[in-house]
Amino acid sequence: MSTSATQRTAPPPPATTSRRIASLDVLRGVAILGTLATNIWIFTDPGGFLGYLVDDTASTTPAGWAVVEAVLQQLSQGKFLGLLTVMFGIGLEIQRRSALRAGRRWPGRYPVRAALLFLDGVVHYLLVVEFDVLMGYAVTGAVVAYLLATSERAQRTWMVAAAAVHVLLLGLVTAALTAVPAPPAAGVIEPNPYADGSWWDLVLLRVDNALLFRIEPVFIQASSVALFLLGAWLLRAGALGPDGVALRRRLLVVGAVALPVDLALGVFGGTAGLVLARYGTAPLVALGLLALVVEVVGRRGRLGAGGRRLAEVGRMALSSYVLQNVVASALCYGWGLGLASRLDPAARVPATVALYVLVAAVVVAFAHLWLRRFARGPVEWLWHSSYRALTRDR
């Protein structure tokens, strides 16, 4: 029987890939709860996502709290999105290795997985939040799955090319934002669908503004391809294993150098600096964060209570991601408790921090209790069952 070209050029999987890497689930848990640290400021904006894009809440926030808000937002801005993107690339490489070990072609049935993830993203976007990342990851995963079937050299070429395209686009956008003065804050939109509308009104809002709300995944498509490929390369290079100490040290240096630059850009650079940090320096900080988590887990040799809770969130990452957005929406939007529009501007920053702790605690507790009885999270179970039905994988 002949072997396909994709099978001939794909890098062979080492025998050790079947062993679960302890830090993977912890990293996923950190990434999921980290995205909440970014998104919670969107939930508590009185104008919702539209208000977050056009309004300046610092104008109504006491000066001291405004500084705290700027720093807190920038500490999470883009870093966990970058980490999550790299983790998706690592997961894709693990799936490729698993398929080849089982004697299956690659990418084989992966397009079905990507289609299911895209469908998950569509449902999540329409029914829950405008800033869903799953659709973008599904498209990127479908592209990168085929790239992972090529040679190492070809993958490096694609990774560098994709990164170059992203840098070019980011430079053009940053230059445009620098040249054009920022418009004055528009204030809360009226009527405000986030405070006064029903859940269905928000669904219709997402349908009507799909182009605006979906522009970020398009803009970062090249970056996502590069980070997926980088994640796959990091796994092959042993960055998550005991032999990757030197590589992790280099990643730590990259992250440590990028962090102060990132904070300065985001806090003091205006809109252009914020964009440059979120899509430029933040992924570099994420690489340092990845190395730091792997080092901490590796040196301890076993997970403590905190590590186990993070790993549980990571084991059911899709369910945790959806749950945190549902809970935050119910707390902050008008169809639920409507806290965002009721918060005193002077107390918005500490209230946002408190809401983050509350939502994160709910997600951690749910993951812990659910996994005591079930092997998969509810969304993962539904996804896996659908995949098996579609592929007749028994």
C-alpha positions as a Markdown table, in Angstrom:
| # | Residue | x | y | z |
|---|---|---|---|---|
| 1 | Met | 0.0 | 0.0 | 0.0 |
| 2 | Ser | 1.4 | 3.4 | -1.0 |
| 3 | Thr | 2.1 | 6.1 | 1.5 |
| 4 | Ser | 0.8 | 9.7 | 0.9 |
| 5 | Ala | 3.0 | 12.6 | 0.6 |
| 6 | Thr | 1.7 | 14.1 | 3.8 |
| 7 | Gln | 2.6 | 11.0 | 5.7 |
| 8 | Arg | 6.1 | 10.9 | 4.2 |
| 9 | Thr | 7.0 | 14.5 | 5.1 |
| 10 | Ala | 5.3 | 14.7 | 8.6 |
| 11 | Pro | 7.8 | 14.6 | 11.4 |
| 12 | Pro | 7.6 | 11.3 | 13.2 |
| 13 | Pro | 6.1 | 11.2 | 16.7 |
| 14 | Pro | 8.4 | 10.1 | 19.5 |
| 15 | Ala | 7.4 | 7.2 | 21.6 |
| 16 | Thr | 7.0 | 9.3 | 24.7 |
| 17 | Thr | 4.1 | 11.4 | 23.4 |
| 18 | Ser | 1.5 | 9.1 | 24.9 |
| 19 | Arg | 2.5 | 10.2 | 28.4 |
| 20 | Arg | 0.4 | 13.1 | 29.7 |
| 21 | Ile | 2.5 | 16.2 | 30.4 |
| 22 | Ala | 1.5 | 17.4 | 33.8 |
| 23 | Ser | 1.9 | 21.1 | 33.0 |
| 24 | Leu | -0.5 | 21.0 | 30.0 |
| 25 | Asp | -3.7 | 21.1 | 32.0 |
| 26 | Val | -2.3 | 23.7 | 34.4 |
| 27 | Leu | -1.4 | 25.9 | 31.4 |
| 28 | Arg | -4.8 | 25.5 | 29.9 |
| 29 | Gly | -6.4 | 26.4 | 33.3 |
| 30 | Val | -4.2 | 29.5 | 33.6 |
| 31 | Ala | -5.1 | 30.5 | 30.1 |
| 32 | Ile | -8.8 | 30.1 | 30.6 |
| 33 | Leu | -9.0 | 32.0 | 33.9 |
| 34 | Gly | -6.6 | 34.6 | 32.4 |
| 35 | Thr | -8.9 | 35.3 | 29.5 |
| 36 | Leu | -11.6 | 36.0 | 32.1 |
| 37 | Ala | -9.2 | 38.6 | 33.8 |
| 38 | Thr | -9.2 | 40.4 | 30.4 |
| 39 | Asn | -12.9 | 40.0 | 29.6 |
| 40 | Ile | -14.3 | 40.9 | 33.0 |
| 41 | Trp | -13.6 | 44.6 | 32.3 |
| 42 | Ile | -15.8 | 44.2 | 29.2 |
| 43 | Phe | -18.6 | 42.7 | 31.2 |
| 44 | Thr | -18.6 | 45.4 | 33.9 |
| 45 | Asp | -18.4 | 48.2 | 31.3 |
| 46 | Pro | -21.9 | 49.9 | 31.5 |
| 47 | Gly | -22.0 | 50.0 | 27.7 |
| 48 | Gly | -21.0 | 46.3 | 27.3 |
| 49 | Phe | -18.7 | 45.4 | 24.5 |
| 50 | Leu | -19.7 | 48.4 | 22.3 |
| 51 | Gly | -19.0 | 50.7 | 25.3 |
| 52 | Tyr | -15.7 | 49.0 | 25.9 |
| 53 | Leu | -14.7 | 49.7 | 22.3 |
| 54 | Val | -15.7 | 53.4 | 22.2 |
| 55 | Asp | -16.2 | 54.6 | 25.8 |
| 56 | Asp | -13.5 | 55.9 | 28.2 |
| 57 | Thr | -14.5 | 54.7 | 31.7 |
| 58 | Ala | -11.4 | 56.3 | 33.1 |
| 59 | Ser | -13.1 | 59.7 | 32.7 |
| 60 | Thr | -15.7 | 58.7 | 35.4 |
| 61 | Thr | -13.3 | 56.7 | 37.6 |
| 62 | Pro | -11.4 | 58.3 | 40.5 |
| 63 | Ala | -7.8 | 59.0 | 39.5 |
| 64 | Gly | -6.3 | 56.5 | 41.9 |
| 65 | Trp | -8.6 | 53.7 | 40.8 |
| 66 | Ala | -8.1 | 54.6 | 37.1 |
| 67 | Val | -4.4 | 53.9 | 37.5 |
| 68 | Val | -5.1 | 50.6 | 39.2 |
| 69 | Glu | -7.5 | 49.7 | 36.4 |
| 70 | Ala | -5.0 | 50.6 | 33.7 |
| 71 | Val | -2.3 | 48.4 | 35.2 |
| 72 | Leu | -4.7 | 45.5 | 36.0 |
| 73 | Gln | -6.1 | 45.5 | 32.5 |
| 74 | Gln | -2.6 | 45.6 | 30.9 |
| 75 | Leu | -1.3 | 42.8 | 33.0 |
| 76 | Ser | -3.8 | 40.5 | 31.4 |
| 77 | Gln | -4.4 | 42.2 | 28.0 |
| 78 | Gly | -3.4 | 39.8 | 25.2 |
| 79 | Lys | -1.1 | 37.6 | 27.4 |
| 80 | Phe | -3.6 | 34.9 | 28.0 |
| 81 | Leu | -5.0 | 35.1 | 24.5 |
| 82 | Gly | -1.5 | 34.5 | 23.3 |
| 83 | Leu | -1.0 | 31.6 | 25.8 |
| 84 | Leu | -4.3 | 30.0 | 24.8 |
| 85 | Thr | -3.3 | 30.3 | 21.1 |
| 86 | Val | 0.0 | 28.6 | 21.7 |
| 87 | Met | -1.7 | 25.9 | 23.7 |
| 88 | Phe | -4.1 | 25.2 | 20.8 |
| 89 | Gly | -1.0 | 24.7 | 18.6 |
| 90 | Ile | 0.5 | 22.3 | 21.2 |
| 91 | Gly | -2.8 | 20.4 | 21.4 |
| 92 | Leu | -3.0 | 20.1 | 17.6 |
| 93 | Glu | 0.5 | 18.6 | 17.5 |
| 94 | Ile | -0.5 | 16.1 | 20.2 |
| 95 | Gln | -3.5 | 15.1 | 18.1 |
| 96 | Arg | -1.2 | 14.7 | 15.1 |
| 97 | Arg | 1.1 | 12.4 | 17.0 |
| 98 | Ser | -1.7 | 10.4 | 18.4 |
| 99 | Ala | -3.2 | 9.8 | 14.9 |
| 100 | Leu | 0.2 | 8.7 | 13.5 |
| 101 | Arg | 0.8 | 6.4 | 16.4 |
| 102 | Ala | -2.6 | 4.8 | 15.7 |
| 103 | Gly | -1.7 | 4.3 | 12.1 |
| 104 | Arg | -4.1 | 6.9 | 10.8 |
| 105 | Arg | -3.5 | 9.5 | 8.1 |
| 106 | Trp | -3.0 | 13.1 | 9.1 |
| 107 | Pro | -4.9 | 15.4 | 9.0 |
| 108 | Gly | -7.4 | 12.6 | 8.3 |
| 109 | Arg | -10.6 | 13.4 | 10.2 |
| 110 | Tyr | -9.3 | 16.6 | 11.8 |
| 111 | Pro | -11.5 | 18.8 | 9.6 |
| 112 | Val | -14.5 | 17.3 | 11.3 |
| 113 | Arg | -13.0 | 18.4 | 14.6 |
| 114 | Ala | -12.4 | 21.9 | 13.3 |
| 115 | Ala | -16.0 | 22.1 | 11.9 |
| 116 | Leu | -17.4 | 21.1 | 15.3 |
| 117 | Leu | -15.2 | 23.7 | 17.0 |
| 118 | Phe | -16.4 | 26.3 | 14.6 |
| 119 | Leu | -20.0 | 25.4 | 15.3 |
| 120 | Asp | -19.3 | 25.7 | 19.0 |
| 121 | Gly | -17.9 | 29.1 | 18.3 |
| 122 | Val | -20.9 | 30.2 | 16.3 |
| 123 | Val | -23.3 | 29.1 | 19.1 |
| 124 | His | -21.2 | 30.7 | 21.7 |
| 125 | Tyr | -20.9 | 33.9 | 19.7 |
| 126 | Leu | -24.6 | 34.2 | 19.1 |
| 127 | Leu | -25.9 | 33.1 | 22.4 |
| 128 | Val | -23.3 | 34.2 | 24.9 |
| 129 | Val | -20.6 | 36.8 | 24.0 |
| 130 | Glu | -19.4 | 38.9 | 21.1 |
| 131 | Phe | -15.7 | 38.3 | 21.7 |
| 132 | Asp | -15.7 | 34.5 | 21.2 |
| 133 | Val | -12.3 | 33.1 | 20.1 |
| 134 | Leu | -13.4 | 29.6 | 19.1 |
| 135 | Met | -14.4 | 30.3 | 15.5 |
| 136 | Gly | -11.0 | 31.9 | 14.8 |
| 137 | Tyr | -9.2 | 28.9 | 16.4 |
| 138 | Ala | -11.3 | 26.5 | 14.3 |
| 139 | Val | -10.3 | 28.2 | 11.1 |
| 140 | Thr | -6.6 | 28.4 | 12.1 |
| 141 | Gly | -6.6 | 24.8 | 13.3 |
| 142 | Ala | -8.0 | 23.6 | 9.9 |
| 143 | Val | -5.2 | 25.5 | 8.1 |
| 144 | Val | -2.4 | 24.5 | 10.5 |
| 145 | Ala | -3.5 | 20.8 | 10.5 |
| 146 | Tyr | -2.4 | 20.6 | 6.9 |
| 147 | Leu | 0.8 | 22.5 | 7.5 |
| 148 | Leu | 1.8 | 20.1 | 10.3 |
| 149 | Ala | 1.8 | 17.4 | 7.6 |
| 150 | Thr | 4.7 | 19.1 | 5.9 |
| 151 | Ser | 8.4 | 19.0 | 6.7 |
| 152 | Glu | 9.9 | 20.8 | 9.6 |
| 153 | Arg | 11.6 | 23.2 | 7.2 |
| 154 | Ala | 8.3 | 24.0 | 5.5 |
| 155 | Gln | 6.6 | 24.6 | 8.8 |
| 156 | Arg | 9.3 | 27.1 | 9.9 |
| 157 | Thr | 9.0 | 28.9 | 6.6 |
| 158 | Trp | 5.2 | 29.2 | 7.0 |
| 159 | Met | 5.6 | 30.3 | 10.6 |
| 160 | Val | 8.1 | 33.1 | 9.8 |
| 161 | Ala | 6.0 | 34.2 | 6.8 |
| 162 | Ala | 2.8 | 34.3 | 8.9 |
| 163 | Ala | 4.6 | 36.3 | 11.6 |
| 164 | Ala | 6.0 | 38.7 | 9.0 |
| 165 | Val | 2.5 | 39.3 | 7.6 |
| 166 | His | 1.2 | 40.0 | 11.1 |
| 167 | Val | 4.0 | 42.4 | 11.9 |
| 168 | Leu | 3.3 | 44.3 | 8.7 |
| 169 | Leu | -0.4 | 44.5 | 9.4 |
| 170 | Leu | 0.2 | 45.5 | 13.0 |
| 171 | Gly | 2.7 | 48.2 | 11.9 |
| 172 | Leu | 0.2 | 49.6 | 9.4 |
| 173 | Val | -2.6 | 49.7 | 12.0 |
| 174 | Thr | -0.4 | 51.2 | 14.7 |
| 175 | Ala | 0.8 | 53.9 | 12.3 |
| 176 | Ala | -2.7 | 54.8 | 11.3 |
| 177 | Leu | -3.8 | 55.0 | 14.9 |
| 178 | Thr | -0.8 | 57.2 | 15.7 |
| 179 | Ala | -1.5 | 59.6 | 12.8 |
| 180 | Val | -5.2 | 60.0 | 13.4 |
| 181 | Pro | -6.2 | 61.6 | 16.7 |
| 182 | Ala | -8.4 | 59.6 | 19.0 |
| 183 | Pro | -12.1 | 60.5 | 18.9 |
| 184 | Pro | -13.6 | 61.8 | 22.1 |
| 185 | Ala | -15.3 | 59.3 | 24.3 |
| 186 | Ala | -18.8 | 58.6 | 23.0 |
| 187 | Gly | -20.4 | 57.7 | 26.4 |
| 188 | Val | -22.8 | 54.9 | 26.9 |
| 189 | Ile | -24.9 | 54.0 | 23.8 |
| 190 | Glu | -28.6 | 54.8 | 24.0 |
| 191 | Pro | -30.7 | 52.7 | 24.1 |
| 192 | Asn | -28.3 | 50.5 | 25.9 |
| 193 | Pro | -29.0 | 46.8 | 24.9 |
| 194 | Tyr | -26.6 | 45.5 | 27.5 |
| 195 | Ala | -28.4 | 47.2 | 30.4 |
| 196 | Asp | -32.0 | 47.5 | 29.1 |
| 197 | Gly | -32.3 | 44.8 | 26.4 |
| 198 | Ser | -33.3 | 41.2 | 26.7 |
| 199 | Trp | -31.1 | 38.2 | 26.1 |
| 200 | Trp | -32.7 | 38.0 | 22.6 |
| 201 | Asp | -31.9 | 41.7 | 21.9 |
| 202 | Leu | -28.3 | 40.9 | 22.5 |
| 203 | Val | -28.5 | 37.9 | 20.1 |
| 204 | Leu | -29.9 | 40.3 | 17.4 |
| 205 | Leu | -27.2 | 42.8 | 18.2 |
| 206 | Arg | -24.5 | 40.2 | 17.5 |
| 207 | Val | -26.2 | 39.3 | 14.2 |
| 208 | Asp | -26.5 | 42.9 | 13.1 |
| 209 | Asn | -22.9 | 43.8 | 14.1 |
| 210 | Ala | -21.2 | 40.6 | 13.0 |
| 211 | Leu | -18.6 | 42.4 | 10.8 |
| 212 | Leu | -17.5 | 44.6 | 13.7 |
| 213 | Phe | -17.5 | 41.9 | 16.3 |
| 214 | Arg | -15.7 | 39.4 | 14.1 |
| 215 | Ile | -13.0 | 41.7 | 12.8 |
| 216 | Glu | -10.4 | 40.7 | 15.5 |
| 217 | Pro | -10.1 | 37.0 | 14.5 |
| 218 | Val | -9.6 | 38.1 | 10.9 |
| 219 | Phe | -6.9 | 40.7 | 11.9 |
| 220 | Ile | -5.0 | 38.2 | 14.0 |
| 221 | Gln | -5.3 | 35.2 | 11.6 |
| 222 | Ala | -1.7 | 35.4 | 10.5 |
| 223 | Ser | -0.5 | 35.7 | 14.1 |
| 224 | Ser | -2.7 | 32.8 | 15.1 |
| 225 | Val | -1.1 | 30.6 | 12.4 |
| 226 | Ala | 2.4 | 31.6 | 13.5 |
| 227 | Leu | 1.5 | 30.9 | 17.2 |
| 228 | Phe | -0.1 | 27.5 | 16.4 |
| 229 | Leu | 3.0 | 26.5 | 14.5 |
| 230 | Leu | 5.2 | 27.8 | 17.3 |
| 231 | Gly | 3.3 | 25.8 | 19.9 |
| 232 | Ala | 3.7 | 22.6 | 17.8 |
| 233 | Trp | 7.4 | 23.4 | 17.5 |
| 234 | Leu | 7.8 | 24.0 | 21.2 |
| 235 | Leu | 6.3 | 20.6 | 22.0 |
| 236 | Arg | 8.6 | 18.9 | 19.5 |
| 237 | Ala | 11.6 | 20.8 | 20.8 |
| 238 | Gly | 10.9 | 19.5 | 24.3 |
| 239 | Ala | 10.0 | 22.8 | 25.9 |
| 240 | Leu | 7.4 | 21.1 | 28.2 |
| 241 | Gly | 9.7 | 18.2 | 29.2 |
| 242 | Pro | 12.7 | 17.7 | 31.5 |
| 243 | Asp | 15.1 | 18.2 | 28.7 |
| 244 | Gly | 13.8 | 21.7 | 27.8 |
| 245 | Val | 15.4 | 23.7 | 30.6 |
| 246 | Ala | 17.7 | 25.7 | 28.3 |
| 247 | Leu | 14.8 | 26.5 | 25.9 |
| 248 | Arg | 12.5 | 27.5 | 28.8 |
| 249 | Arg | 15.2 | 29.8 | 30.2 |
| 250 | Arg | 15.4 | 31.6 | 26.8 |
| 251 | Leu | 11.6 | 31.9 | 26.8 |
| 252 | Leu | 11.7 | 33.4 | 30.3 |
| 253 | Val | 14.2 | 36.0 | 29.2 |
| 254 | Val | 12.0 | 36.9 | 26.2 |
| 255 | Gly | 9.0 | 37.3 | 28.5 |
| 256 | Ala | 10.9 | 39.2 | 31.1 |
| 257 | Val | 12.2 | 41.7 | 28.5 |
| 258 | Ala | 8.9 | 42.1 | 26.8 |
| 259 | Leu | 6.8 | 42.6 | 30.0 |
| 260 | Pro | 7.9 | 46.1 | 31.0 |
| 261 | Val | 7.7 | 47.2 | 27.3 |
| 262 | Asp | 4.2 | 45.8 | 27.1 |
| 263 | Leu | 3.1 | 47.6 | 30.3 |
| 264 | Ala | 4.6 | 50.9 | 29.2 |
| 265 | Leu | 2.9 | 50.7 | 25.8 |
| 266 | Gly | -0.5 | 49.7 | 27.2 |
| 267 | Val | -0.6 | 52.1 | 30.1 |
| 268 | Phe | 1.0 | 55.2 | 28.5 |
| 269 | Gly | 0.8 | 54.6 | 24.7 |
| 270 | Gly | -2.8 | 55.5 | 24.1 |
| 271 | Thr | -4.9 | 53.5 | 21.6 |
| 272 | Ala | -1.9 | 52.8 | 19.3 |
| 273 | Gly | 0.2 | 51.6 | 22.2 |
| 274 | Leu | -2.6 | 49.4 | 23.5 |
| 275 | Val | -3.0 | 47.7 | 20.1 |
| 276 | Leu | 0.7 | 47.3 | 19.7 |
| 277 | Ala | 1.0 | 45.7 | 23.1 |
| 278 | Arg | -2.0 | 43.4 | 22.8 |
| 279 | Tyr | -1.0 | 42.0 | 19.4 |
| 280 | Gly | 2.7 | 42.6 | 19.5 |
| 281 | Thr | 4.5 | 42.3 | 22.8 |
| 282 | Ala | 1.8 | 40.3 | 24.7 |
| 283 | Pro | 2.4 | 37.0 | 22.8 |
| 284 | Leu | 6.1 | 37.3 | 23.8 |
| 285 | Val | 5.1 | 37.8 | 27.5 |
| 286 | Ala | 2.9 | 34.7 | 27.0 |
| 287 | Leu | 5.9 | 32.6 | 26.1 |
| 288 | Gly | 7.6 | 33.6 | 29.3 |
| 289 | Leu | 4.5 | 32.7 | 31.2 |
| 290 | Leu | 4.4 | 29.3 | 29.6 |
| 291 | Ala | 8.0 | 28.6 | 30.5 |
| 292 | Leu | 7.4 | 29.9 | 34.1 |
| 293 | Val | 4.4 | 27.6 | 34.7 |
| 294 | Val | 6.3 | 24.5 | 33.3 |
| 295 | Glu | 9.3 | 25.3 | 35.5 |
| 296 | Val | 7.2 | 25.7 | 38.6 |
| 297 | Val | 5.3 | 22.4 | 38.0 |
| 298 | Gly | 8.4 | 20.6 | 37.0 |
| 299 | Arg | 10.4 | 21.6 | 40.1 |
| 300 | Arg | 7.6 | 20.7 | 42.5 |
| 301 | Gly | 7.3 | 17.3 | 40.9 |
| 302 | Arg | 3.6 | 17.1 | 41.8 |
| 303 | Leu | 0.7 | 19.5 | 41.8 |
| 304 | Gly | -0.4 | 21.2 | 45.0 |
| 305 | Ala | -4.0 | 22.0 | 45.7 |
| 306 | Gly | -3.9 | 25.2 | 43.6 |
| 307 | Gly | -2.2 | 23.4 | 40.7 |
| 308 | Arg | -4.8 | 20.6 | 40.9 |
| 309 | Arg | -7.7 | 23.1 | 40.7 |
| 310 | Leu | -6.1 | 24.8 | 37.7 |
| 311 | Ala | -5.5 | 21.5 | 36.0 |
| 312 | Glu | -9.2 | 20.6 | 36.5 |
| 313 | Val | -10.2 | 23.8 | 34.8 |
| 314 | Gly | -7.8 | 23.0 | 32.0 |
| 315 | Arg | -9.1 | 19.5 | 31.6 |
| 316 | Met | -12.5 | 20.9 | 30.8 |
| 317 | Ala | -11.3 | 24.1 | 29.2 |
| 318 | Leu | -14.2 | 24.5 | 26.7 |
| 319 | Ser | -16.8 | 24.0 | 29.4 |
| 320 | Ser | -14.9 | 26.4 | 31.7 |
| 321 | Tyr | -14.6 | 29.0 | 29.0 |
| 322 | Val | -18.3 | 28.9 | 28.2 |
| 323 | Leu | -19.3 | 28.8 | 31.8 |
| 324 | Gln | -17.3 | 31.8 | 32.9 |
| 325 | Asn | -18.9 | 33.9 | 30.1 |
| 326 | Val | -22.4 | 32.7 | 30.9 |
| 327 | Val | -22.0 | 33.5 | 34.6 |
| 328 | Ala | -20.4 | 36.9 | 34.0 |
| 329 | Ser | -23.1 | 37.8 | 31.5 |
| 330 | Ala | -25.9 | 36.8 | 34.0 |
| 331 | Leu | -24.3 | 38.9 | 36.6 |
| 332 | Cys | -23.6 | 42.0 | 34.5 |
| 333 | Tyr | -26.2 | 42.3 | 31.7 |
| 334 | Gly | -29.7 | 43.5 | 32.0 |
| 335 | Trp | -31.3 | 40.2 | 31.2 |
| 336 | Gly | -29.7 | 39.0 | 34.5 |
| 337 | Leu | -28.8 | 41.0 | 37.6 |
| 338 | Gly | -27.7 | 44.0 | 35.5 |
| 339 | Leu | -24.8 | 44.8 | 37.9 |
| 340 | Ala | -22.7 | 46.6 | 35.2 |
| 341 | Ser | -25.2 | 49.5 | 34.8 |
| 342 | Arg | -25.8 | 49.7 | 38.6 |
| 343 | Leu | -22.2 | 50.0 | 39.7 |
| 344 | Asp | -21.1 | 53.3 | 41.2 |
| 345 | Pro | -18.3 | 54.5 | 38.9 |
| 346 | Ala | -16.2 | 55.2 | 42.0 |
| 347 | Ala | -16.5 | 51.6 | 43.0 |
| 348 | Arg | -16.3 | 50.0 | 39.6 |
| 349 | Val | -12.7 | 48.9 | 39.8 |
| 350 | Pro | -12.8 | 47.0 | 43.2 |
| 351 | Ala | -16.3 | 45.7 | 42.2 |
| 352 | Thr | -14.8 | 44.3 | 38.9 |
| 353 | Val | -12.0 | 42.6 | 40.8 |
| 354 | Ala | -14.5 | 41.1 | 43.2 |
| 355 | Leu | -16.7 | 39.9 | 40.4 |
| 356 | Tyr | -13.6 | 38.3 | 38.8 |
| 357 | Val | -12.9 | 36.4 | 42.0 |
| 358 | Leu | -16.5 | 35.3 | 42.3 |
| 359 | Val | -16.8 | 34.0 | 38.7 |
| 360 | Ala | -13.4 | 32.3 | 38.8 |
| 361 | Ala | -14.4 | 30.6 | 42.1 |
| 362 | Val | -17.6 | 29.3 | 40.4 |
| 363 | Val | -15.7 | 28.0 | 37.4 |
| 364 | Val | -13.0 | 26.3 | 39.7 |
| 365 | Ala | -15.7 | 24.8 | 42.0 |
| 366 | Phe | -17.8 | 23.5 | 39.0 |
| 367 | Ala | -14.8 | 21.9 | 37.4 |
| 368 | His | -13.8 | 20.2 | 40.6 |
| 369 | Leu | -17.2 | 18.9 | 41.4 |
| 370 | Trp | -18.0 | 17.8 | 37.8 |
| 371 | Leu | -14.7 | 15.9 | 37.3 |
| 372 | Arg | -15.3 | 14.0 | 40.6 |
| 373 | Arg | -18.1 | 12.1 | 38.8 |
| 374 | Phe | -17.4 | 12.5 | 35.0 |
| 375 | Ala | -14.3 | 12.0 | 32.9 |
| 376 | Arg | -15.1 | 15.0 | 30.6 |
| 377 | Gly | -16.7 | 18.4 | 30.9 |
| 378 | Pro | -20.2 | 18.8 | 29.6 |
| 379 | Val | -19.2 | 20.7 | 26.5 |
| 380 | Glu | -16.3 | 18.3 | 25.9 |
| 381 | Trp | -18.7 | 15.3 | 26.3 |
| 382 | Leu | -21.2 | 16.8 | 23.8 |
| 383 | Trp | -18.3 | 17.6 | 21.4 |
| 384 | His | -16.8 | 14.1 | 21.7 |
| 385 | Ser | -20.2 | 12.4 | 21.2 |
| 386 | Ser | -20.9 | 14.5 | 18.1 |
| 387 | Tyr | -17.5 | 13.7 | 16.7 |
| 388 | Arg | -17.9 | 10.0 | 17.2 |
| 389 | Ala | -21.4 | 10.1 | 15.6 |
| 390 | Leu | -20.1 | 12.0 | 12.6 |
| 391 | Thr | -17.0 | 9.8 | 12.0 |
| 392 | Arg | -18.4 | 6.5 | 13.3 |
| 393 | Asp | -15.3 | 6.4 | 15.6 |
| 394 | Arg | -16.1 | 3.6 | 18.0 |
